[in-house]
């Protein structure tokens, strides 16, 4: 992500990169196994709100970067918890 302004195109690229990393970590485990968890839904809402605020110039890029970090870590935590539950092996 470049410094300065955030565009819709850059948002799409950034979130695609995060999703690709998450997909890679999930491997053969379907992401839908955790997609409906409240924390995943909340992280998705955070991404939506952050992108709108930063694109409109209400917030700075650090808000977008923070939202991406939270989004990715939420998915990774859900994967870790899923594996720990024994429902899916690593």
Chimera marker file (.cmm) of the C-alpha trace (Angstrom):
<marker_set name="trace">
<marker id="1" x="0.000" y="0.000" z="0.000" r="1" g="1" b="0" radius="0.5"/>
<marker id="2" x="1.357" y="3.384" z="-0.930" r="1" g="1" b="0" radius="0.5"/>
<marker id="3" x="1.301" y="6.316" z="1.436" r="1" g="1" b="0" radius="0.5"/>
<marker id="4" x="-1.077" y="9.179" z="0.828" r="1" g="1" b="0" radius="0.5"/>
<marker id="5" x="-4.624" y="8.679" z="-0.356" r="1" g="1" b="0" radius="0.5"/>
<marker id="6" x="-6.565" y="5.452" z="-0.365" r="1" g="1" b="0" radius="0.5"/>
<marker id="7" x="-8.585" y="4.652" z="-3.464" r="1" g="1" b="0" radius="0.5"/>
<marker id="8" x="-11.268" y="2.038" z="-3.980" r="1" g="1" b="0" radius="0.5"/>
<marker id="9" x="-8.850" y="0.214" z="-6.263" r="1" g="1" b="0" radius="0.5"/>
<marker id="10" x="-6.176" y="0.164" z="-3.537" r="1" g="1" b="0" radius="0.5"/>
<marker id="11" x="-8.744" y="-1.042" z="-0.987" r="1" g="1" b="0" radius="0.5"/>
<marker id="12" x="-9.634" y="-3.931" z="-3.261" r="1" g="1" b="0" radius="0.5"/>
<marker id="13" x="-5.994" y="-4.818" z="-3.812" r="1" g="1" b="0" radius="0.5"/>
<marker id="14" x="-5.155" y="-4.642" z="-0.105" r="1" g="1" b="0" radius="0.5"/>
<marker id="15" x="-8.093" y="-6.783" z="0.984" r="1" g="1" b="0" radius="0.5"/>
<marker id="16" x="-7.407" y="-9.292" z="-1.813" r="1" g="1" b="0" radius="0.5"/>
<marker id="17" x="-3.847" y="-9.703" z="-0.558" r="1" g="1" b="0" radius="0.5"/>
<marker id="18" x="-5.090" y="-10.335" z="2.975" r="1" g="1" b="0" radius="0.5"/>
<marker id="19" x="-7.743" y="-12.798" z="1.797" r="1" g="1" b="0" radius="0.5"/>
<marker id="20" x="-5.169" y="-14.670" z="-0.278" r="1" g="1" b="0" radius="0.5"/>
<marker id="21" x="-2.905" y="-15.040" z="2.772" r="1" g="1" b="0" radius="0.5"/>
<marker id="22" x="-5.845" y="-16.245" z="4.865" r="1" g="1" b="0" radius="0.5"/>
<marker id="23" x="-6.920" y="-18.721" z="2.158" r="1" g="1" b="0" radius="0.5"/>
<marker id="24" x="-3.373" y="-20.038" z="2.021" r="1" g="1" b="0" radius="0.5"/>
<marker id="25" x="-3.315" y="-20.536" z="5.773" r="1" g="1" b="0" radius="0.5"/>
<marker id="26" x="-6.656" y="-22.346" z="5.715" r="1" g="1" b="0" radius="0.5"/>
<marker id="27" x="-5.411" y="-24.705" z="3.016" r="1" g="1" b="0" radius="0.5"/>
<marker id="28" x="-8.006" y="-27.458" z="2.640" r="1" g="1" b="0" radius="0.5"/>
<marker id="29" x="-10.134" y="-26.199" z="5.515" r="1" g="1" b="0" radius="0.5"/>
<marker id="30" x="-13.185" y="-24.354" z="4.163" r="1" g="1" b="0" radius="0.5"/>
<marker id="31" x="-13.254" y="-20.737" z="5.324" r="1" g="1" b="0" radius="0.5"/>
<marker id="32" x="-17.032" y="-21.028" z="5.582" r="1" g="1" b="0" radius="0.5"/>
<marker id="33" x="-16.427" y="-23.176" z="8.677" r="1" g="1" b="0" radius="0.5"/>
<marker id="34" x="-15.841" y="-19.930" z="10.609" r="1" g="1" b="0" radius="0.5"/>
<marker id="35" x="-17.233" y="-17.221" z="8.292" r="1" g="1" b="0" radius="0.5"/>
<marker id="36" x="-20.397" y="-16.753" z="10.342" r="1" g="1" b="0" radius="0.5"/>
<marker id="37" x="-18.656" y="-16.249" z="13.675" r="1" g="1" b="0" radius="0.5"/>
<marker id="38" x="-19.561" y="-12.913" z="15.282" r="1" g="1" b="0" radius="0.5"/>
<marker id="39" x="-15.912" y="-11.869" z="15.463" r="1" g="1" b="0" radius="0.5"/>
<marker id="40" x="-15.448" y="-12.477" z="11.722" r="1" g="1" b="0" radius="0.5"/>
<marker id="41" x="-18.600" y="-10.483" z="10.958" r="1" g="1" b="0" radius="0.5"/>
<marker id="42" x="-17.350" y="-7.672" z="13.216" r="1" g="1" b="0" radius="0.5"/>
<marker id="43" x="-13.952" y="-7.637" z="11.483" r="1" g="1" b="0" radius="0.5"/>
<marker id="44" x="-15.690" y="-7.433" z="8.099" r="1" g="1" b="0" radius="0.5"/>
<marker id="45" x="-17.743" y="-4.505" z="9.376" r="1" g="1" b="0" radius="0.5"/>
<marker id="46" x="-14.565" y="-2.809" z="10.561" r="1" g="1" b="0" radius="0.5"/>
<marker id="47" x="-13.034" y="-3.173" z="7.094" r="1" g="1" b="0" radius="0.5"/>
<marker id="48" x="-16.134" y="-1.673" z="5.488" r="1" g="1" b="0" radius="0.5"/>
<marker id="49" x="-16.259" y="1.289" z="7.884" r="1" g="1" b="0" radius="0.5"/>
<marker id="50" x="-12.521" y="1.947" z="7.737" r="1" g="1" b="0" radius="0.5"/>
<marker id="51" x="-12.428" y="1.935" z="3.935" r="1" g="1" b="0" radius="0.5"/>
<marker id="52" x="-15.299" y="4.428" z="3.705" r="1" g="1" b="0" radius="0.5"/>
<marker id="53" x="-13.803" y="6.748" z="6.322" r="1" g="1" b="0" radius="0.5"/>
<marker id="54" x="-10.328" y="6.726" z="4.796" r="1" g="1" b="0" radius="0.5"/>
<marker id="55" x="-11.532" y="7.123" z="1.194" r="1" g="1" b="0" radius="0.5"/>
<marker id="56" x="-13.639" y="10.120" z="2.266" r="1" g="1" b="0" radius="0.5"/>
<marker id="57" x="-10.634" y="11.603" z="4.065" r="1" g="1" b="0" radius="0.5"/>
<marker id="58" x="-12.239" y="11.471" z="7.516" r="1" g="1" b="0" radius="0.5"/>
<marker id="59" x="-9.502" y="9.141" z="8.796" r="1" g="1" b="0" radius="0.5"/>
<marker id="60" x="-5.900" y="8.511" z="7.805" r="1" g="1" b="0" radius="0.5"/>
<marker id="61" x="-4.221" y="5.479" z="6.296" r="1" g="1" b="0" radius="0.5"/>
<marker id="62" x="-3.265" y="4.184" z="9.736" r="1" g="1" b="0" radius="0.5"/>
<marker id="63" x="-6.952" y="3.400" z="10.315" r="1" g="1" b="0" radius="0.5"/>
<marker id="64" x="-7.033" y="1.313" z="7.124" r="1" g="1" b="0" radius="0.5"/>
<marker id="65" x="-3.801" y="-0.466" z="7.998" r="1" g="1" b="0" radius="0.5"/>
<marker id="66" x="-5.116" y="-1.195" z="11.482" r="1" g="1" b="0" radius="0.5"/>
<marker id="67" x="-8.376" y="-2.561" z="10.093" r="1" g="1" b="0" radius="0.5"/>
<marker id="68" x="-6.460" y="-4.872" z="7.744" r="1" g="1" b="0" radius="0.5"/>
<marker id="69" x="-4.338" y="-6.160" z="10.628" r="1" g="1" b="0" radius="0.5"/>
<marker id="70" x="-7.404" y="-6.797" z="12.778" r="1" g="1" b="0" radius="0.5"/>
<marker id="71" x="-9.213" y="-8.491" z="9.884" r="1" g="1" b="0" radius="0.5"/>
<marker id="72" x="-6.334" y="-10.849" z="9.121" r="1" g="1" b="0" radius="0.5"/>
<marker id="73" x="-5.600" y="-11.660" z="12.737" r="1" g="1" b="0" radius="0.5"/>
<marker id="74" x="-9.288" y="-12.365" z="13.408" r="1" g="1" b="0" radius="0.5"/>
<marker id="75" x="-9.368" y="-14.937" z="10.617" r="1" g="1" b="0" radius="0.5"/>
<marker id="76" x="-6.079" y="-16.471" z="11.773" r="1" g="1" b="0" radius="0.5"/>
<marker id="77" x="-7.325" y="-16.711" z="15.363" r="1" g="1" b="0" radius="0.5"/>
<marker id="78" x="-10.518" y="-18.384" z="14.144" r="1" g="1" b="0" radius="0.5"/>
<marker id="79" x="-8.406" y="-20.896" z="12.206" r="1" g="1" b="0" radius="0.5"/>
<marker id="80" x="-6.232" y="-21.589" z="15.246" r="1" g="1" b="0" radius="0.5"/>
<marker id="81" x="-9.330" y="-22.115" z="17.399" r="1" g="1" b="0" radius="0.5"/>
<marker id="82" x="-10.895" y="-24.374" z="14.784" r="1" g="1" b="0" radius="0.5"/>
<marker id="83" x="-7.790" y="-26.541" z="14.637" r="1" g="1" b="0" radius="0.5"/>
<marker id="84" x="-7.564" y="-26.634" z="18.443" r="1" g="1" b="0" radius="0.5"/>
<marker id="85" x="-11.164" y="-27.843" z="18.612" r="1" g="1" b="0" radius="0.5"/>
<marker id="86" x="-10.144" y="-30.984" z="16.772" r="1" g="1" b="0" radius="0.5"/>
<marker id="87" x="-12.731" y="-30.467" z="14.022" r="1" g="1" b="0" radius="0.5"/>
<marker id="88" x="-10.017" y="-29.823" z="11.458" r="1" g="1" b="0" radius="0.5"/>
<marker id="89" x="-6.395" y="-30.982" z="11.486" r="1" g="1" b="0" radius="0.5"/>
<marker id="90" x="-3.489" y="-28.758" z="10.516" r="1" g="1" b="0" radius="0.5"/>
<link id1="1" id2="2" r="1" g="1" b="0" radius="0.2"/>
<link id1="2" id2="3" r="1" g="1" b="0" radius="0.2"/>
<link id1="3" id2="4" r="1" g="1" b="0" radius="0.2"/>
<link id1="4" id2="5" r="1" g="1" b="0" radius="0.2"/>
<link id1="5" id2="6" r="1" g="1" b="0" radius="0.2"/>
<link id1="6" id2="7" r="1" g="1" b="0" radius="0.2"/>
<link id1="7" id2="8" r="1" g="1" b="0" radius="0.2"/>
<link id1="8" id2="9" r="1" g="1" b="0" radius="0.2"/>
<link id1="9" id2="10" r="1" g="1" b="0" radius="0.2"/>
<link id1="10" id2="11" r="1" g="1" b="0" radius="0.2"/>
<link id1="11" id2="12" r="1" g="1" b="0" radius="0.2"/>
<link id1="12" id2="13" r="1" g="1" b="0" radius="0.2"/>
<link id1="13" id2="14" r="1" g="1" b="0" radius="0.2"/>
<link id1="14" id2="15" r="1" g="1" b="0" radius="0.2"/>
<link id1="15" id2="16" r="1" g="1" b="0" radius="0.2"/>
<link id1="16" id2="17" r="1" g="1" b="0" radius="0.2"/>
<link id1="17" id2="18" r="1" g="1" b="0" radius="0.2"/>
<link id1="18" id2="19" r="1" g="1" b="0" radius="0.2"/>
<link id1="19" id2="20" r="1" g="1" b="0" radius="0.2"/>
<link id1="20" id2="21" r="1" g="1" b="0" radius="0.2"/>
<link id1="21" id2="22" r="1" g="1" b="0" radius="0.2"/>
<link id1="22" id2="23" r="1" g="1" b="0" radius="0.2"/>
<link id1="23" id2="24" r="1" g="1" b="0" radius="0.2"/>
<link id1="24" id2="25" r="1" g="1" b="0" radius="0.2"/>
<link id1="25" id2="26" r="1" g="1" b="0" radius="0.2"/>
<link id1="26" id2="27" r="1" g="1" b="0" radius="0.2"/>
<link id1="27" id2="28" r="1" g="1" b="0" radius="0.2"/>
<link id1="28" id2="29" r="1" g="1" b="0" radius="0.2"/>
<link id1="29" id2="30" r="1" g="1" b="0" radius="0.2"/>
<link id1="30" id2="31" r="1" g="1" b="0" radius="0.2"/>
<link id1="31" id2="32" r="1" g="1" b="0" radius="0.2"/>
<link id1="32" id2="33" r="1" g="1" b="0" radius="0.2"/>
<link id1="33" id2="34" r="1" g="1" b="0" radius="0.2"/>
<link id1="34" id2="35" r="1" g="1" b="0" radius="0.2"/>
<link id1="35" id2="36" r="1" g="1" b="0" radius="0.2"/>
<link id1="36" id2="37" r="1" g="1" b="0" radius="0.2"/>
<link id1="37" id2="38" r="1" g="1" b="0" radius="0.2"/>
<link id1="38" id2="39" r="1" g="1" b="0" radius="0.2"/>
<link id1="39" id2="40" r="1" g="1" b="0" radius="0.2"/>
<link id1="40" id2="41" r="1" g="1" b="0" radius="0.2"/>
<link id1="41" id2="42" r="1" g="1" b="0" radius="0.2"/>
<link id1="42" id2="43" r="1" g="1" b="0" radius="0.2"/>
<link id1="43" id2="44" r="1" g="1" b="0" radius="0.2"/>
<link id1="44" id2="45" r="1" g="1" b="0" radius="0.2"/>
<link id1="45" id2="46" r="1" g="1" b="0" radius="0.2"/>
<link id1="46" id2="47" r="1" g="1" b="0" radius="0.2"/>
<link id1="47" id2="48" r="1" g="1" b="0" radius="0.2"/>
<link id1="48" id2="49" r="1" g="1" b="0" radius="0.2"/>
<link id1="49" id2="50" r="1" g="1" b="0" radius="0.2"/>
<link id1="50" id2="51" r="1" g="1" b="0" radius="0.2"/>
<link id1="51" id2="52" r="1" g="1" b="0" radius="0.2"/>
<link id1="52" id2="53" r="1" g="1" b="0" radius="0.2"/>
<link id1="53" id2="54" r="1" g="1" b="0" radius="0.2"/>
<link id1="54" id2="55" r="1" g="1" b="0" radius="0.2"/>
<link id1="55" id2="56" r="1" g="1" b="0" radius="0.2"/>
<link id1="56" id2="57" r="1" g="1" b="0" radius="0.2"/>
<link id1="57" id2="58" r="1" g="1" b="0" radius="0.2"/>
<link id1="58" id2="59" r="1" g="1" b="0" radius="0.2"/>
<link id1="59" id2="60" r="1" g="1" b="0" radius="0.2"/>
<link id1="60" id2="61" r="1" g="1" b="0" radius="0.2"/>
<link id1="61" id2="62" r="1" g="1" b="0" radius="0.2"/>
<link id1="62" id2="63" r="1" g="1" b="0" radius="0.2"/>
<link id1="63" id2="64" r="1" g="1" b="0" radius="0.2"/>
<link id1="64" id2="65" r="1" g="1" b="0" radius="0.2"/>
<link id1="65" id2="66" r="1" g="1" b="0" radius="0.2"/>
<link id1="66" id2="67" r="1" g="1" b="0" radius="0.2"/>
<link id1="67" id2="68" r="1" g="1" b="0" radius="0.2"/>
<link id1="68" id2="69" r="1" g="1" b="0" radius="0.2"/>
<link id1="69" id2="70" r="1" g="1" b="0" radius="0.2"/>
<link id1="70" id2="71" r="1" g="1" b="0" radius="0.2"/>
<link id1="71" id2="72" r="1" g="1" b="0" radius="0.2"/>
<link id1="72" id2="73" r="1" g="1" b="0" radius="0.2"/>
<link id1="73" id2="74" r="1" g="1" b="0" radius="0.2"/>
<link id1="74" id2="75" r="1" g="1" b="0" radius="0.2"/>
<link id1="75" id2="76" r="1" g="1" b="0" radius="0.2"/>
<link id1="76" id2="77" r="1" g="1" b="0" radius="0.2"/>
<link id1="77" id2="78" r="1" g="1" b="0" radius="0.2"/>
<link id1="78" id2="79" r="1" g="1" b="0" radius="0.2"/>
<link id1="79" id2="80" r="1" g="1" b="0" radius="0.2"/>
<link id1="80" id2="81" r="1" g="1" b="0" radius="0.2"/>
<link id1="81" id2="82" r="1" g="1" b="0" radius="0.2"/>
<link id1="82" id2="83" r="1" g="1" b="0" radius="0.2"/>
<link id1="83" id2="84" r="1" g="1" b="0" radius="0.2"/>
<link id1="84" id2="85" r="1" g="1" b="0" radius="0.2"/>
<link id1="85" id2="86" r="1" g="1" b="0" radius="0.2"/>
<link id1="86" id2="87" r="1" g="1" b="0" radius="0.2"/>
<link id1="87" id2="88" r="1" g="1" b="0" radius="0.2"/>
<link id1="88" id2="89" r="1" g="1" b="0" radius="0.2"/>
<link id1="89" id2="90" r="1" g="1" b="0" radius="0.2"/>
</marker_set>
